[in-house]
Amino acid sequence: MDFWATHQCIPAEGRLVNVGGRSYRHCRCEKCGRDFVEDAQSGEQYAVNVSVFGFDRLAEEVNRRWLDQPCPQRPLASDETDRSIPRQGGG
């Protein structure tokens, strides 16, 4: 499933952001508040937390779940827990 198809990104095509010399398309869903990025070079997609320094990838189990399910259409209480699960391997 492609998050661009189920989430309502603002703007619809996402924002192009440069972080650490790489370009990403960033999507913050207006309905559920989840954040995603797509690496402009590789096309890889990740669920992320947004920080002042860039994007912090979420734990792989959260990444897979958020990318594989359609937009829940509202913020979920479990999303805050998901955002706090440490990512194994860092970065």
Secondary structure by P-SEA (a helix, b strand, c coil): ccccccccccccccbbbbccccccbbbbbcccbbbbbccccccccccccccccccccccaaaaaaaaacccccccccaaaaaaaccccccc
